[in-house]
Amino acid sequence: MDEDKRRSLEAKGWKVGTVSEFLALTPQETTLVEIKLALSRYLKERRQQSMTQAELADKLNSSQPRVANAENGDALVSIELLIRAMLATGVTPQEIGQVIAQVG
């Protein structure tokens, strides 16, 4: 956030902080959330290059809404499903590792 905007909000009585502070997340929890979001974004990017959500759902024996949830970073979607979906789109384990390594 822009520093001037932050000062302006604080001067009006607003408390400004991060999502991690608001939710009282530990550093490990914050990193896990960031990893899941990075995997979700990469899944969506790669899936859009080669197939529809419905086609990916068929490959996973799942549903299109579940794939949409995975791509949108839904908290109920497991990292395992994200990785399975990524592999089904042709992403390599090395690419998955690179996505995770960029977090932080």
C-alpha positions in Angstrom: 0.0 0.0 0.0 1.1 3.5 -0.8 2.6 5.2 2.3 0.5 8.4 1.9 -2.6 6.3 1.7 -1.6 4.4 4.7 -1.0 7.5 6.7 -4.3 9.0 5.5 -6.3 5.9 6.6 -4.5 5.7 10.0 -5.2 9.5 10.5 -8.9 8.7 10.0 -8.8 6.0 12.7 -8.4 2.9 10.5 -6.0 0.2 11.5 -3.8 -0.9 8.6 -2.1 -4.3 8.5 -1.6 -7.5 6.6 -3.9 -10.4 6.1 -1.5 -12.5 8.2 -1.7 -10.0 11.1 -5.5 -9.8 10.8 -5.9 -13.6 10.9 -3.0 -14.1 13.4 -1.2 -16.5 11.1 2.1 -17.9 12.0 4.9 -17.5 9.5 4.5 -21.1 8.5 0.8 -20.7 7.9 1.4 -17.6 5.8 3.9 -19.5 3.7 1.5 -22.4 3.2 -1.2 -20.0 2.1 1.2 -18.3 -0.3 2.3 -21.7 -1.8 -1.3 -22.8 -2.3 -2.1 -19.5 -4.1 0.9 -19.8 -6.3 0.1 -23.3 -7.3 -3.5 -22.3 -8.0 -2.5 -19.4 -10.2 0.0 -21.6 -12.1 -2.6 -24.4 -12.5 -5.0 -21.9 -14.1 -2.4 -20.5 -16.4 -1.3 -23.9 -17.6 -4.8 -25.4 -17.9 -6.0 -22.5 -20.0 -3.2 -23.2 -22.5 -4.4 -26.7 -23.2 -7.9 -27.6 -22.0 -11.2 -26.5 -20.5 -12.0 -26.9 -16.8 -14.5 -29.6 -17.7 -11.8 -31.5 -19.6 -9.4 -31.3 -16.7 -12.2 -32.4 -14.4 -12.7 -35.5 -16.5 -9.0 -36.3 -16.3 -9.1 -36.1 -12.5 -12.5 -37.9 -12.1 -13.7 -34.8 -10.5 -16.1 -31.9 -11.3 -15.7 -28.6 -13.2 -16.7 -26.6 -10.1 -14.0 -28.4 -8.1 -11.4 -27.4 -10.8 -12.7 -23.8 -10.6 -12.3 -23.9 -6.8 -8.7 -25.2 -7.2 -7.9 -22.4 -9.7 -9.4 -19.8 -7.4 -7.4 -20.8 -4.3 -10.3 -22.2 -2.4 -9.1 -23.1 1.1 -11.0 -26.4 1.0 -8.9 -27.6 -2.0 -5.9 -29.7 -0.9 -2.4 -29.2 -2.1 -2.6 -32.8 -3.3 -5.4 -32.0 -5.7 -3.6 -28.9 -6.9 -0.5 -31.0 -7.7 -2.6 -33.8 -9.3 -4.3 -31.3 -11.5 -1.1 -29.6 -12.5 0.4 -33.0 -13.4 -2.7 -33.7 -15.5 -2.1 -30.6 -17.5 1.5 -31.6 -18.3 3.3 -29.7 -15.7 6.5 -31.4 -14.5 7.6 -32.0 -10.9 10.5 -29.6 -11.6 8.0 -26.9 -12.7 6.0 -27.4 -9.5 9.2 -27.1 -7.5 10.0 -23.8 -9.3 6.6 -22.4 -8.5 7.0 -23.3 -4.8 10.6 -22.0 -4.8 9.4 -18.5 -6.0 7.2 -18.1 -2.9 8.6 -16.0 -0.1 
